[in-house]
Amino acid sequence: MDIKKRTKEELAARIKDLEDFISKKGIGSDYLARAEKVQRNVNIALFLGLSVTIVGLSIWLFSGKNEEED
């Protein structure tokens, strides 16, 4: 069993290395790298936009409560 498990792990590691090599040097690798960069930037923009929206809404809600209490 131990040999079988080690063999599977070694083959999985070699396949992963081969997939990484193909993704870096293969056909379309430049397009893939650009697409990943664009996706990362979109995710950052969405996160920042959502954060600003939540902070703005909370400030608006808390300032509205203070005016009602006065």
ABEGO torsion letter per residue (X at the ends): XAAAAAAAAAAAAAAAAAAAAAAAABBGAAAAAAAAAAAAAAAAAAAAAAAAAAAAAAAAAAAAAAAAAX
